[in-house]
């Protein structure tokens, strides 16, 4: 590692090799409605899909969920008591 945690050239090459192998495998398991981590998709595609559903499919609700910090608040002792 270099200063500020920037990977060196060899680390970047290794990361890219892993990405090229893993991305098609993981990407095949994503839902068609998944826009967050899908290659070649963005928030603009998500908004276009929402607009289509509102106009064409008579859907009226949009739910946006942000789970930032959710797992920090989960009671982990609950599962240990049941074991």
Z-matrix of the N, CA and C atoms (Angstrom, degrees):
N
C 1 1.459
C 2 1.522 1 110.20
N 3 1.315 2 114.06 1 143.93
C 4 1.457 3 120.45 2 174.62
C 5 1.525 4 108.64 3 -97.06
N 6 1.285 5 116.84 4 -177.69
C 7 1.456 6 122.19 5 178.09
C 8 1.533 7 109.68 6 -57.06
N 9 1.298 8 117.18 7 144.23
C 10 1.468 9 124.95 8 179.99
C 11 1.528 10 112.75 9 69.17
N 12 1.312 11 118.01 10 15.59
C 13 1.459 12 120.63 11 176.28
C 14 1.513 13 114.43 12 72.60
N 15 1.306 14 118.66 13 18.34
C 16 1.463 15 121.76 14 178.53
C 17 1.526 16 108.14 15 -78.01
N 18 1.326 17 118.25 16 124.21
C 19 1.466 18 119.61 17 -178.48
C 20 1.525 19 112.16 18 -65.69
N 21 1.315 20 115.17 19 146.82
C 22 1.461 21 119.20 20 177.54
C 23 1.533 22 109.39 21 -73.29
N 24 1.304 23 116.29 22 173.93
C 25 1.466 24 122.57 23 -174.96
C 26 1.528 25 111.71 24 -57.53
N 27 1.331 26 117.54 25 -46.36
C 28 1.458 27 120.62 26 -179.10
C 29 1.530 28 111.26 27 -63.24
N 30 1.332 29 117.39 28 -39.83
C 31 1.466 30 120.59 29 177.33
C 32 1.524 31 111.22 30 -63.01
N 33 1.320 32 117.74 31 -38.11
C 34 1.458 33 121.04 32 178.60
C 35 1.523 34 111.34 33 -65.42
N 36 1.309 35 116.71 34 -39.39
C 37 1.470 36 120.43 35 178.11
C 38 1.526 37 110.05 36 -64.54
N 39 1.313 38 117.25 37 -44.56
C 40 1.469 39 120.92 38 179.35
C 41 1.525 40 110.46 39 -63.25
N 42 1.332 41 117.17 40 -43.35
C 43 1.460 42 120.44 41 177.75
C 44 1.527 43 111.57 42 -59.81
N 45 1.310 44 117.01 43 -42.41
C 46 1.461 45 121.25 44 179.95
C 47 1.523 46 111.37 45 -65.37
N 48 1.332 47 116.87 46 -38.27
C 49 1.471 48 120.40 47 177.30
C 50 1.523 49 110.90 48 -62.00
N 51 1.321 50 116.41 49 -45.69
C 52 1.466 51 119.71 50 177.57
C 53 1.522 52 111.24 51 -62.98
N 54 1.333 53 117.12 52 -41.71
C 55 1.465 54 121.21 53 179.94
C 56 1.525 55 111.25 54 -60.04
N 57 1.322 56 117.24 55 -43.06
C 58 1.459 57 120.57 56 -178.45
C 59 1.518 58 112.21 57 -66.93
N 60 1.316 59 118.12 58 -27.49
C 61 1.463 60 121.13 59 178.50
C 62 1.531 61 110.64 60 -84.02
N 63 1.316 62 117.06 61 -44.22
C 64 1.465 63 121.22 62 -172.31
C 65 1.530 64 112.76 63 -80.14
N 66 1.326 65 118.10 64 -35.72
C 67 1.465 66 120.60 65 -174.38
C 68 1.531 67 114.11 66 -57.98
N 69 1.333 68 121.18 67 -44.86
C 70 1.477 69 119.08 68 177.81
C 71 1.530 70 112.79 69 -64.73
N 72 1.312 71 116.88 70 -33.29
C 73 1.465 72 120.32 71 179.49
C 74 1.525 73 109.92 72 -69.02
N 75 1.316 74 116.75 73 -50.14
C 76 1.462 75 120.86 74 -179.01
C 77 1.523 76 110.81 75 -69.46
N 78 1.327 77 117.53 76 -37.05
C 79 1.456 78 120.74 77 -178.86
C 80 1.510 79 113.37 78 -64.02
N 81 1.315 80 117.57 79 -30.53
C 82 1.463 81 121.08 80 179.02
C 83 1.520 82 111.84 81 -69.16
N 84 1.324 83 117.29 82 -19.76
C 85 1.462 84 121.14 83 -178.11
C 86 1.524 85 113.05 84 -94.75
N 87 1.328 86 117.77 85 -3.65
C 88 1.460 87 120.93 86 179.77
C 89 1.525 88 110.33 87 -78.19
N 90 1.305 89 115.57 88 149.79
C 91 1.456 90 120.55 89 176.11
C 92 1.523 91 109.78 90 -72.64
N 93 1.315 92 117.06 91 154.29
C 94 1.467 93 120.99 92 175.84
C 95 1.525 94 110.74 93 -62.53
N 96 1.332 95 116.80 94 -25.95
C 97 1.454 96 121.66 95 -179.00
C 98 1.526 97 112.29 96 -86.27
N 99 1.321 98 118.50 97 1.88
C 100 1.460 99 121.91 98 -178.48
C 101 1.518 100 109.91 99 -86.93
N 102 1.326 101 115.97 100 117.12
C 103 1.455 102 120.95 101 -179.03
C 104 1.524 103 112.22 102 -113.86
N 105 1.318 104 117.96 103 -13.55
C 106 1.454 105 121.79 104 -173.03
C 107 1.509 106 115.01 105 -65.16
N 108 1.309 107 118.20 106 -47.52
C 109 1.453 108 120.67 107 -173.63
C 110 1.523 109 111.69 108 -124.72
N 111 1.298 110 117.47 109 19.34
C 112 1.456 111 121.11 110 -179.27
C 113 1.517 112 110.19 111 -87.15
N 114 1.338 113 117.09 112 134.87
C 115 1.458 114 118.40 113 176.43
C 116 1.527 115 110.94 114 -64.93
N 117 1.293 116 116.20 115 146.09
C 118 1.470 117 124.22 116 178.63
C 119 1.526 118 113.04 117 65.05
N 120 1.330 119 117.39 118 21.30
C 121 1.457 120 121.50 119 175.11
C 122 1.517 121 108.55 120 -129.16
N 123 1.330 122 115.69 121 153.27
C 124 1.453 123 119.53 122 -177.87
C 125 1.526 124 109.50 123 -147.09
N 126 1.302 125 115.33 124 -177.59
C 127 1.465 126 120.72 125 176.95
C 128 1.524 127 110.84 126 -64.24
N 129 1.319 128 117.63 127 -27.45
C 130 1.467 129 120.40 128 177.77
C 131 1.534 130 110.66 129 -66.06
N 132 1.325 131 117.35 130 -39.33
C 133 1.461 132 120.40 131 176.40
C 134 1.528 133 110.11 132 -64.82
N 135 1.318 134 116.06 133 -39.10
C 136 1.457 135 121.17 134 179.37
C 137 1.531 136 110.52 135 -63.09
N 138 1.306 137 116.70 136 -46.13
C 139 1.465 138 120.51 137 -179.80
C 140 1.527 139 111.38 138 -65.76
N 141 1.317 140 117.62 139 -36.37
C 142 1.468 141 120.48 140 177.36
C 143 1.525 142 110.16 141 -64.53
N 144 1.336 143 117.14 142 -39.28
C 145 1.468 144 121.02 143 178.32
C 146 1.531 145 110.69 144 -66.01
N 147 1.322 146 116.73 145 -41.24
C 148 1.464 147 120.80 146 177.71
C 149 1.529 148 110.08 147 -61.72
N 150 1.315 149 116.36 148 -45.35
C 151 1.469 150 120.09 149 179.42
C 152 1.530 151 110.91 150 -62.23
N 153 1.323 152 117.21 151 -40.42
C 154 1.461 153 120.95 152 177.65
C 155 1.529 154 110.78 153 -61.19
N 156 1.320 155 116.94 154 -46.35
C 157 1.459 156 120.04 155 -178.61
C 158 1.523 157 111.94 156 -65.78
N 159 1.314 158 116.75 157 -36.79
C 160 1.462 159 119.74 158 177.82
C 161 1.521 160 110.32 159 -64.63
N 162 1.332 161 116.79 160 -43.78
C 163 1.467 162 121.00 161 -176.13
C 164 1.527 163 113.73 162 -79.01
N 165 1.318 164 118.31 163 -40.40
C 166 1.457 165 121.47 164 -171.08
C 167 1.521 166 114.43 165 -98.85
N 168 1.297 167 117.97 166 -35.04
C 169 1.458 168 120.19 167 -171.49
C 170 1.519 169 112.97 168 -104.80
N 171 1.307 170 118.00 169 7.99
C 172 1.464 171 122.52 170 179.04
C 173 1.527 172 112.87 171 55.96
N 174 1.293 173 116.66 172 34.93
C 175 1.465 174 120.04 173 173.94
C 176 1.524 175 107.82 174 -90.49
N 177 1.337 176 115.85 175 146.87
C 178 1.457 177 119.31 176 -171.72
C 179 1.524 178 114.26 177 -123.56
N 180 1.323 179 118.56 178 -8.52
C 181 1.456 180 120.25 179 -175.05
C 182 1.528 181 111.21 180 -122.32
N 183 1.308 182 115.40 181 141.91
C 184 1.457 183 122.62 182 173.31
C 185 1.516 184 106.50 183 -122.46
N 186 1.327 185 116.62 184 129.61
C 187 1.459 186 121.45 185 179.68
C 188 1.520 187 108.06 186 -115.53
N 189 1.308 188 115.86 187 124.02
C 190 1.463 189 122.32 188 178.03
C 191 1.516 190 107.06 189 -117.68
N 192 1.317 191 116.29 190 122.77
C 193 1.458 192 120.55 191 -176.52
C 194 1.520 193 108.75 192 -118.95
N 195 1.316 194 115.99 193 130.64
C 196 1.458 195 122.28 194 176.38
C 197 1.522 196 107.29 195 -119.51
N 198 1.329 197 116.73 196 114.92
C 199 1.461 198 120.02 197 -174.70
C 200 1.528 199 111.99 198 -100.20
N 201 1.324 200 117.57 199 20.92
C 202 1.455 201 121.12 200 178.52
C 203 1.525 202 109.72 201 -56.53
N 204 1.299 203 116.56 202 122.59
C 205 1.455 204 121.87 203 179.29
C 206 1.519 205 114.47 204 81.75
N 207 1.329 206 118.39 205 -0.27
C 208 1.461 207 120.40 206 -178.28
C 209 1.518 208 111.92 207 -59.66
N 210 1.324 209 116.51 208 -46.99
C 211 1.457 210 119.96 209 -175.74
C 212 1.524 211 112.35 210 -72.97
N 213 1.331 212 117.40 211 -13.14
C 214 1.457 213 120.41 212 173.61
C 215 1.522 214 111.17 213 -71.94
N 216 1.323 215 116.69 214 -22.27
C 217 1.466 216 121.38 215 -175.28
C 218 1.521 217 113.63 216 -106.54
N 219 1.318 218 118.77 217 5.11
C 220 1.462 219 121.79 218 179.81
C 221 1.524 220 108.95 219 -77.58
N 222 1.321 221 116.00 220 136.57
C 223 1.455 222 121.20 221 177.87
C 224 1.525 223 108.28 222 -78.35
N 225 1.324 224 117.22 223 100.64
C 226 1.456 225 121.91 224 -176.63
C 227 1.525 226 112.58 225 -76.48
N 228 1.309 227 117.92 226 -17.28
C 229 1.460 228 119.74 227 179.53
C 230 1.511 229 112.44 228 -75.80
N 231 1.305 230 118.27 229 -17.97
C 232 1.461 231 121.54 230 -179.85
C 233 1.521 232 111.85 231 -60.37
N 234 1.346 233 118.11 232 -45.10
C 235 1.449 234 121.28 233 179.05
C 236 1.531 235 112.30 234 -68.95
N 237 1.289 236 118.32 235 -32.18
C 238 1.456 237 121.59 236 -179.32
C 239 1.518 238 111.09 237 -69.83
N 240 1.319 239 118.83 238 -30.04
C 241 1.454 240 122.41 239 179.84
C 242 1.532 241 111.42 240 -71.62
N 243 1.345 242 116.63 241 -30.28
C 244 1.461 243 120.26 242 -178.49
C 245 1.506 244 113.29 243 -81.72
N 246 1.334 245 118.91 244 -14.85
C 247 1.455 246 121.64 245 -178.00
C 248 1.510 247 112.01 246 -76.71
